[in-house]
Amino acid sequence: QLHLVESGGGLVQPGGSLRLSCAASGFTLDYYAIGWFRQAPGKEREGVSCISSSGDSTKYEESVKGRFTISRDNAKNTVYLQMNDLKPEDTAVYYCKLVRFGNVYWGQGTQVTVSP
């Protein structure tokens, strides 16, 4: 079975950092672009960042540029989202997403809470 599992969320003060991981099981991530999304309470899910299969190309939502860094380690079958200088408005459940042969796969999400 194909699974994506996010981890690394938690409670952090404003200005703090977290590193999220998205680990795949049941298949290899090597050939696929991966996206990170987030959903805050009462809001729609939004794209945060994405990375190409090779890792050579990355994109970021405007509000996280300069603070978040997406990366991947295909040997570990894992994609990361390093989040620095976190703000209260970054509070959300963070999900990773992959599209494989027309099927969309989401992880279960990991909660990030930024609060004093």
DSSP file (Angstrom, degrees, kcal/mol; ACC not computed):
  #  RESIDUE AA STRUCTURE BP1 BP2  ACC     N-H-->O    O-->H-N    N-H-->O    O-->H-N    TCO  KAPPA ALPHA  PHI   PSI    X-CA   Y-CA   Z-CA
    1    1 A Q              0   0    0      0, 0.0     2,-0.5     0, 0.0    26,-0.1   0.000 360.0 360.0 360.0 146.1    0.0    0.0    0.0
    2    2 A L        +     0   0    0     24,-0.1     2,-0.3    22,-0.1    24,-0.2  -0.784 360.0 170.6 -94.7 127.0    1.1    3.5   -0.8
    3    3 A H  E     -A   25   0A   0     22,-2.6    22,-2.3    -2,-0.5     2,-0.4  -0.984  25.9-158.7-137.1 147.6    1.3    5.9    2.1
    4    4 A L  E     -A   24   0A   0    102,-0.4   104,-0.5    -2,-0.3     2,-0.5  -0.993  16.9-169.0-117.8 133.1    2.6    9.4    2.9
    5    5 A V  E     -A   23   0A   0     18,-2.6    18,-2.7    -2,-0.4     2,-0.3  -0.971   4.6-158.3-129.0 118.7    3.3   10.2    6.5
    6    6 A E  E     +A   22   0A   0     -2,-0.5     2,-0.3    16,-0.2    16,-0.2  -0.654  19.7 162.2 -91.0 150.2    4.0   13.7    7.8
    7    7 A S  E     +A   21   0A   0     14,-1.9    14,-2.6    -2,-0.3   103,-0.1  -0.963  37.2  71.9-154.3 169.0    5.9   14.3   11.0
    8    8 A G        +     0   0    0     -2,-0.3    11,-0.3     1,-0.3   102,-0.0   0.368  61.0 132.3 104.4  -4.0    7.7   17.1   12.9
    9    9 A G        +     0   0    0     12,-0.1     2,-0.3     9,-0.1    -1,-0.3  -0.162  22.2 124.8 -72.2 174.3    4.9   19.4   13.8
   10   10 A G  E     -d  112   0B   0    101,-0.8   103,-2.8   100,-0.1     2,-0.5  -0.984  59.3 -51.8 164.8-169.8    4.4   20.8   17.2
   11   11 A L  E     +d  113   0B   0     -2,-0.3     2,-0.3   101,-0.2   103,-0.2  -0.858  55.0 166.9 -99.8 128.9    4.0   23.9   19.3
   12   12 A V  E     -d  114   0B   0    101,-2.7   103,-2.1    -2,-0.5     3,-0.1  -0.984  33.7-113.7-142.1 150.5    6.6   26.7   18.8
   13   13 A Q    >   -     0   0    0     -2,-0.3     3,-2.3   101,-0.2    73,-0.2  -0.449  51.8 -79.9 -78.4 156.4    6.9   30.3   19.8
   14   14 A P  T 3  S+     0   0    0      0, 0.0    73,-0.2     0, 0.0    -1,-0.1  -0.305 122.0  29.2 -54.7 138.2    6.9   33.0   17.2
   15   15 A G  T 3  S+     0   0    0     71,-3.2    70,-0.7     1,-0.3    72,-0.1   0.290  99.0 119.9  90.5  -9.2   10.3   33.3   15.6
   16   16 A G    <   -     0   0    0     -3,-2.3    70,-2.4    70,-0.3     2,-0.3  -0.111  54.6-126.2 -81.7-177.6   11.0   29.6   16.2
   17   17 A S        +     0   0    0     67,-0.2     2,-0.3    68,-0.2    67,-0.2  -0.933  20.5 178.7-132.8 151.7   11.7   26.8   13.7
   18   18 A L  E     - B   0  83A   0     65,-2.2    65,-3.3    -2,-0.3     2,-0.5  -0.980  17.8-145.4-143.8 152.6   10.4   23.4   12.9
   19   19 A R  E     - B   0  82A   0    -11,-0.3     2,-0.3    -2,-0.3    63,-0.2  -0.972  16.4-158.7-121.2 118.2   11.3   20.8   10.3
   20   20 A L  E     - B   0  81A   0     61,-2.6    61,-2.3    -2,-0.5     2,-0.4  -0.678   4.7-156.4 -91.5 147.0    8.5   18.8    8.8
   21   21 A S  E     -AB   7  80A   0    -14,-2.6   -14,-1.9    -2,-0.3     2,-0.5  -0.947  10.1-163.7-122.3 145.5    9.1   15.4    7.1
   22   22 A C  E     -AB   6  79A   0     57,-2.5    57,-2.2    -2,-0.4     2,-0.4  -0.935  17.3-171.7-127.2 106.2    7.0   13.6    4.5
   23   23 A A  E     -AB   5  78A   0    -18,-2.7   -18,-2.6    -2,-0.5     2,-0.4  -0.811   9.0-147.7-104.4 139.1    8.0   10.0    4.3
   24   24 A A  E     -A    4   0A   0     53,-2.1     2,-0.4    -2,-0.4   -20,-0.2  -0.800  13.3-176.2-105.3 145.1    6.8    7.6    1.7
   25   25 A S  E     +A    3   0A   0    -22,-2.3   -22,-2.6    -2,-0.4     3,-0.1  -0.991  65.5  30.6-135.9 148.0    6.1    3.9    2.0
   26   26 A G  S    S+     0   0    0     -2,-0.4     2,-0.3   -24,-0.2   -24,-0.1   0.346 120.3  32.1  90.1  -7.0    5.1    1.4   -0.6
   27   27 A F  S    S-     0   0    0    -24,-0.2     2,-0.4    50,-0.1   -24,-0.1  -0.969  86.3 -95.8-165.2 170.6    6.7    3.2   -3.4
   28   28 A T        -     0   0    0     -2,-0.3     3,-0.5     1,-0.1    -3,-0.1  -0.823  15.7-152.4-101.9 139.2    9.7    5.4   -4.2
   29   29 A L  S >  S+     0   0    0     -2,-0.4     3,-2.3    45,-0.2    -1,-0.1   0.589  70.2 102.5 -78.8 -10.8    9.4    9.2   -4.3
   30   30 A D  T 3  S+     0   0    0      1,-0.3    -1,-0.2    44,-0.2    44,-0.1   0.767  81.8  42.7 -48.7 -37.2   12.2    9.6   -6.8
   31   31 A Y  T 3  S+     0   0    0     -3,-0.5     2,-0.4     2,-0.1    -1,-0.3   0.374 102.4  79.8 -96.7   6.5   10.1   10.2   -9.9
   32   32 A Y    <   -     0   0    0     -3,-2.3     2,-0.2    21,-0.2    68,-0.1  -0.903  69.4-128.5-125.9 140.6    7.5   12.6   -8.4
   33   33 A A        -     0   0    0     -2,-0.4    66,-0.5    66,-0.2     2,-0.4  -0.547  31.3-151.3 -71.6 148.8    7.2   16.2   -7.6
   34   34 A I  E     -FE  51  98B   0     17,-2.0    17,-2.3    -2,-0.2     2,-0.4  -0.966   7.4-159.2-127.0 140.7    5.9   16.7   -4.0
   35   35 A G  E     -FE  50  97B   0     62,-2.3    62,-2.4    -2,-0.4     2,-0.4  -0.930   8.7-146.9-119.9 145.8    3.9   19.6   -2.6
   36   36 A W  E     +FE  49  96B   0     13,-3.4    12,-3.1    -2,-0.4    13,-1.6  -0.928  24.2 176.6-104.7 135.5    3.4   20.8    0.9
   37   37 A F  E     -FE  47  95B   0     58,-3.2    58,-2.9    -2,-0.4     2,-0.3  -0.858  11.2-157.2-129.6 163.9    0.0   22.3    1.7
   38   38 A R  E     -FE  46  94B   0      8,-2.4     8,-3.0    -2,-0.3     2,-0.4  -0.992   5.4-160.2-144.1 154.2   -1.6   23.7    4.9
   39   39 A Q  E     - E   0  93B   0     54,-2.2    54,-2.3    -2,-0.3     6,-0.2  -0.949   8.3-161.8-138.1 115.5   -5.1   24.2    6.2
   40   40 A A    >   -     0   0    0      4,-0.4     3,-2.3    -2,-0.4    52,-0.1  -0.578  45.0 -76.1 -89.2 157.2   -5.8   26.6    9.0
   41   41 A P  T 3  S+     0   0    0      0, 0.0    -1,-0.1     0, 0.0     3,-0.1  -0.284 118.5   6.2 -54.8 129.5   -9.1   26.4   11.0
   42   42 A G  T 3  S+     0   0    0      1,-0.3     2,-0.3    -3,-0.1    -2,-0.0   0.527 113.7 100.7  76.7   5.3  -12.0   27.8    9.0
   43   43 A K  S <  S-     0   0    0     -3,-2.3    -1,-0.3     1,-0.0     2,-0.1  -0.814  75.3-103.1-121.6 162.0   -9.8   28.2    5.9
   44   44 A E        -     0   0    0     -2,-0.3    -4,-0.4     1,-0.1     2,-0.2  -0.441  46.7 -92.8 -77.5 155.8   -9.3   26.4    2.7
   45   45 A R        -     0   0    0     -6,-0.2     2,-0.3    -2,-0.1    -6,-0.2  -0.473  49.5-166.4 -66.9 137.1   -6.3   24.2    2.1
   46   46 A E  E     -F   38   0B   0     -8,-3.0    -8,-2.4    -2,-0.2     2,-0.2  -0.937  22.8-107.8-129.8 151.5   -3.5   26.2    0.4
   47   47 A G  E     +F   37   0B   0     -2,-0.3   -10,-0.3   -10,-0.2     3,-0.1  -0.549  31.7 174.3 -75.2 139.3   -0.3   25.4   -1.3
   48   48 A V  E     -     0   0B   0    -12,-3.1    13,-2.9     1,-0.4     2,-0.3   0.756  59.9 -23.3-109.8 -47.2    2.9   26.3    0.6
   49   49 A S  E     -FG  36  60B   0    -13,-1.6   -13,-3.4    11,-0.2    -1,-0.4  -0.987  51.1-161.5-163.6 158.0    5.7   24.9   -1.5
   50   50 A C  E     -FG  35  59B   0      9,-1.7     9,-2.0    -2,-0.3     2,-0.4  -0.986   4.1-157.2-147.8 159.9    6.6   22.3   -4.0
   51   51 A I  E     -FG  34  58B   0    -17,-2.3   -17,-2.0    -2,-0.3     7,-0.2  -0.996  21.5-117.9-139.7 141.1    9.7   20.5   -5.3
   52   52 A S        -     0   0    0      5,-2.6     3,-0.3    -2,-0.4   -20,-0.1  -0.183  37.1-101.2 -71.1 169.4   10.5   18.8   -8.5
   53   53 A S  S    S+     0   0    0      1,-0.2   -21,-0.2   -22,-0.2    -1,-0.1   0.854 124.8  42.5 -62.1 -34.8   11.4   15.1   -8.7
   54   54 A S  S    S-     0   0    0    -23,-0.1    -1,-0.2     3,-0.0    20,-0.1   0.676 108.5-123.3 -83.7 -17.8   15.1   15.9   -9.0
   55   55 A G  S    S+     0   0    0     -3,-0.3    -2,-0.1     2,-0.2    17,-0.1   0.423  82.3 114.0  88.6  -1.7   15.0   18.7   -6.4
   56   56 A D  S    S+     0   0    0      1,-0.1     2,-0.5    -5,-0.1    -3,-0.0   0.746  70.5  50.9 -76.0 -22.5   16.4   21.2   -8.9
   57   57 A S        +     0   0    0      2,-0.0    -5,-2.6     0, 0.0     2,-0.3  -0.960  63.5 170.9-123.7 131.0   13.2   23.3   -9.0
   58   58 A T  E     -G   51   0B   0     -2,-0.5     2,-0.3    -7,-0.2    -7,-0.2  -0.955  10.6-165.7-134.3 154.1   11.3   24.7   -6.0
   59   59 A K  E     -G   50   0B   0     -9,-2.0    -9,-1.7    -2,-0.3     2,-0.4  -0.977   5.0-163.1-138.1 152.5    8.4   27.1   -5.6
   60   60 A Y  E     -G   49   0B   0     -2,-0.3   -11,-0.2   -11,-0.2     2,-0.1  -0.988  26.3-112.0-137.7 144.7    7.0   28.9   -2.6
   61   61 A E    >>  -     0   0    0    -13,-2.9     3,-1.9    -2,-0.4     4,-0.8  -0.486  42.6-111.0 -67.5 146.9    3.9   30.7   -1.6
   62   62 A E  G >4 S+     0   0    0      1,-0.3     3,-0.8     2,-0.2    -1,-0.1   0.836 112.2  56.5 -55.1 -40.7    4.6   34.4   -1.2
   63   63 A S  G 34 S+     0   0    0      1,-0.2    -1,-0.3     3,-0.0   -15,-0.0   0.659 111.5  42.8 -71.5 -13.6    4.1   34.6    2.5
   64   64 A V  G X> S+     0   0    0     -3,-1.9     4,-2.3   -16,-0.2     3,-2.3   0.482  80.3 124.8-109.5  -4.3    6.7   31.9    3.2
   65   65 A K  T << S+     0   0    0     -4,-0.8     4,-0.1    -3,-0.8    -3,-0.0  -0.310  81.2  15.7 -58.4 134.4    9.4   33.0    0.8
   66   66 A G  T 34 S+     0   0    0      2,-0.4    -1,-0.3     1,-0.1     3,-0.1   0.281 125.7  60.1  85.5 -11.9   12.7   33.5    2.6
   67   67 A R  T <4 S+     0   0    0     -3,-2.3    17,-2.1     1,-0.2     2,-0.3   0.713  97.2  53.2-114.5 -35.8   11.5   31.6    5.7
   68   68 A F  E  <  -C   83   0A   0     -4,-2.3    -2,-0.4    15,-0.2     2,-0.4  -0.788  59.3-167.7-106.1 146.6   10.7   28.1    4.5
   69   69 A T  E     -C   82   0A   0     13,-2.5    13,-3.1    -2,-0.3     2,-0.4  -0.986   6.3-156.5-134.8 125.2   12.9   25.8    2.5
   70   70 A I  E     +C   81   0A   0     -2,-0.4     2,-0.3    11,-0.2    11,-0.2  -0.793  23.6 158.8 -98.2 142.6   11.7   22.6    0.8
   71   71 A S  E     -C   80   0A   0      9,-1.8     9,-3.0    -2,-0.4     2,-0.3  -0.948  22.6-145.3-152.4 170.2   14.2   19.8    0.1
   72   72 A R  E     -C   79   0A   0     -2,-0.3     2,-0.4     7,-0.3     7,-0.2  -0.996  10.7-161.1-144.6 149.5   14.3   16.1   -0.6
   73   73 A D  E >>> -C   78   0A   0      5,-3.0     5,-1.7    -2,-0.3     3,-1.2  -0.867   9.8-174.9-126.6  94.5   16.4   13.1    0.2
   74   74 A N  G >45S+     0   0    0     -2,-0.4     3,-0.5     1,-0.3   -45,-0.2   0.798  83.0  62.5 -64.5 -27.3   15.5   10.5   -2.3
   75   75 A A  G 345S+     0   0    0      1,-0.2    -1,-0.3    -3,-0.1    -2,-0.0   0.829 112.0  38.0 -64.7 -30.2   17.8    8.0   -0.7
   76   76 A K  G <45S-     0   0    0     -3,-1.2    -1,-0.2     2,-0.2    -2,-0.2   0.391 108.1-127.5 -99.4   1.4   15.6    8.3    2.4
   77   77 A N  T <<5 +     0   0    0     -4,-0.5   -53,-2.1    -3,-0.5     2,-0.4   0.894  69.0 123.8  56.4  41.4   12.4    8.5    0.4
   78   78 A T  E   < -BC  23  73A   0     -5,-1.7    -5,-3.0   -55,-0.2     2,-0.4  -0.982  50.4-156.3-139.9 143.0   11.6   11.7    2.3
   79   79 A V  E     -BC  22  72A   0    -57,-2.2   -57,-2.5    -2,-0.4     2,-0.3  -0.945  19.8-155.9-116.6 142.7   10.8   15.3    1.6
   80   80 A Y  E     -BC  21  71A   0     -9,-3.0    -9,-1.8    -2,-0.4     2,-0.4  -0.813  15.6-159.7-119.0 155.1   11.4   18.0    4.1
   81   81 A L  E     -BC  20  70A   0    -61,-2.3   -61,-2.6    -2,-0.3     2,-0.6  -0.883  12.6-160.8-132.9 104.2   10.0   21.5    4.9
   82   82 A Q  E     -BC  19  69A   0    -13,-3.1   -13,-2.5    -2,-0.4     2,-0.6  -0.751  10.3-166.4 -84.1 122.8   12.3   23.6    7.0
   83   83 A M  E     +BC  18  68A   0    -65,-3.3   -65,-2.2    -2,-0.6     2,-0.3  -0.945  10.1 175.1-118.7 115.6   10.3   26.4    8.6
   84   84 A N        +     0   0    0    -17,-2.1   -67,-0.2    -2,-0.6   -68,-0.2  -0.744  60.1  22.3-114.2 162.9   12.1   29.3   10.2
   85   85 A D  S    S-     0   0    0    -70,-0.7    -1,-0.2    -2,-0.3   -68,-0.2   0.907  84.4-159.4  48.9  49.9   10.9   32.5   11.7
   86   86 A L        -     0   0    0    -70,-2.4   -71,-3.2    -3,-0.2   -70,-0.3  -0.271   7.1-158.1 -65.3 145.8    7.5   31.1   12.3
   87   87 A K    >   -     0   0    0    -73,-0.2     3,-2.4   -72,-0.1     4,-0.3  -0.838  31.7-108.7-121.0 156.8    4.6   33.4   12.7
   88   88 A P  G >  S+     0   0    0      0, 0.0     3,-1.8     0, 0.0    26,-0.3   0.846 117.9  63.2 -54.4 -32.9    1.2   32.8   14.4
   89   89 A E  G 3  S+     0   0    0      1,-0.3   -49,-0.0   -49,-0.0    -3,-0.0   0.573  89.4  68.7 -72.2  -6.3   -0.4   32.9   10.9
   90   90 A D  G <  S+     0   0    0     -3,-2.4    -1,-0.3    24,-0.1     2,-0.2   0.524  71.0 121.3 -83.8  -6.2    1.6   29.8   10.0
   91   91 A T    <   +     0   0    0     -3,-1.8     2,-0.3    -4,-0.3    22,-0.2  -0.405  40.8 104.5 -61.1 124.8   -0.5   27.8   12.4
   92   92 A A  E    S- H   0 112B   0     20,-2.0    20,-2.8    -2,-0.2     2,-0.5  -0.967  76.4 -80.2-179.2 170.8   -2.2   25.1   10.5
   93   93 A V  E     -EH  39 111B   0    -54,-2.3   -54,-2.2    -2,-0.3     2,-0.4  -0.874  48.1-146.0 -90.1 128.9   -2.3   21.4    9.7
   94   94 A Y  E     -EH  38 110B   0     16,-2.9    16,-2.0    -2,-0.5     2,-0.3  -0.831  18.6-176.6-103.9 134.5    0.4   20.7    7.2
   95   95 A Y  E     -E   37   0B   0    -58,-2.9   -58,-3.2    -2,-0.4     2,-0.3  -0.923  18.0-142.7-126.4 148.8    0.0   18.0    4.5
   96   96 A C  E     -E   36   0B   0     -2,-0.3    11,-1.7   -60,-0.2     2,-0.4  -0.865  21.1-163.4-107.4 153.9    2.2   16.6    1.8
   97   97 A K  E     -EI  35 106B   0    -62,-2.4   -62,-2.3    -2,-0.3     2,-0.3  -0.984  11.2-177.5-140.2 143.3    0.7   15.6   -1.5
   98   98 A L  E     -EI  34 105B   0      7,-2.2     7,-3.3    -2,-0.4     2,-0.5  -0.995  15.3-149.9-139.8 143.8    1.8   13.6   -4.5
   99   99 A V  E     + I   0 104B   0    -66,-0.5     2,-0.5    -2,-0.3     5,-0.2  -0.974  21.6 175.2-115.1 122.3    0.2   12.8   -7.8
  100  100 A R  E >   - I   0 103B   0      3,-2.9     3,-2.2    -2,-0.5    -2,-0.0  -0.977  68.4 -20.1-133.3 118.4    1.0    9.4   -9.2
  101  101 A F  T 3  S-     0   0    0     -2,-0.5    -1,-0.1     1,-0.3     3,-0.1   0.875 127.9 -51.3  51.4  42.0   -0.5    8.0  -12.4
  102  102 A G  T 3  S+     0   0    0      1,-0.3     2,-0.4     0, 0.0    -1,-0.3   0.379 114.9 117.0  81.1  -5.1   -3.4   10.4  -12.0
  103  103 A N  E <   -I  100   0B   0     -3,-2.2    -3,-2.9     2,-0.0     2,-0.5  -0.799  57.7-140.0 -98.2 139.3   -4.1    9.4   -8.4
  104  104 A V  E     -I   99   0B   0     -2,-0.4     2,-0.4    -5,-0.2    -5,-0.2  -0.843  16.5-167.0-101.1 129.4   -3.7   12.0   -5.7
  105  105 A Y  E     -I   98   0B   0     -7,-3.3    -7,-2.2    -2,-0.5     2,-0.3  -0.958   5.2-176.6-119.4 133.1   -2.2   10.9   -2.4
  106  106 A W  E     -I   97   0B   0     -2,-0.4  -102,-0.4    -9,-0.2    -9,-0.2  -0.931  20.4-130.5-121.8 148.4   -2.3   12.9    0.8
  107  107 A G        -     0   0    0    -11,-1.7  -102,-0.2    -2,-0.3     3,-0.1  -0.271  34.9-102.0 -81.1-177.8   -0.7   12.3    4.1
  108  108 A Q        -     0   0    0   -104,-0.5  -103,-0.1     1,-0.2   -13,-0.1   0.616  63.1-118.9 -84.1 -13.2   -2.7   12.5    7.4
  109  109 A G        -     0   0    0    -13,-0.1     2,-0.4     1,-0.1   -14,-0.2   0.086  13.8-121.5  94.1 154.5   -1.2   15.9    8.3
  110  110 A T  E     - H   0  94B   0    -16,-2.0   -16,-2.9  -103,-0.1     2,-0.3  -0.999  25.7-122.0-135.1 133.5    0.9   17.2   11.1
  111  111 A Q  E     - H   0  93B   0     -2,-0.4  -101,-0.8   -18,-0.2     2,-0.5  -0.570  22.8-170.7 -81.1 130.6   -0.3   20.1   13.3
  112  112 A V  E     -dH  10  92B   0    -20,-2.8   -20,-2.0    -2,-0.3     2,-0.5  -0.988   5.3-176.9-117.8 123.3    1.9   23.2   13.6
  113  113 A T  E     -d   11   0B   0   -103,-2.8  -101,-2.7    -2,-0.5     2,-0.6  -0.980   8.4-167.8-124.1 122.7    0.9   25.7   16.2
  114  114 A V  E     +d   12   0B   0     -2,-0.5  -101,-0.2   -26,-0.3   -23,-0.2  -0.930  30.3 139.8-111.5 111.6    2.8   29.0   16.6
  115  115 A S              0   0    0   -103,-2.1    -2,-0.1    -2,-0.6   -28,-0.0  -0.997 360.0 360.0-153.5 144.9    1.9   30.8   19.8
  116  116 A P              0   0    0      0, 0.0  -103,-0.1     0, 0.0    -2,-0.0   0.523 360.0 360.0 -61.7 360.0    3.7   32.8   22.5
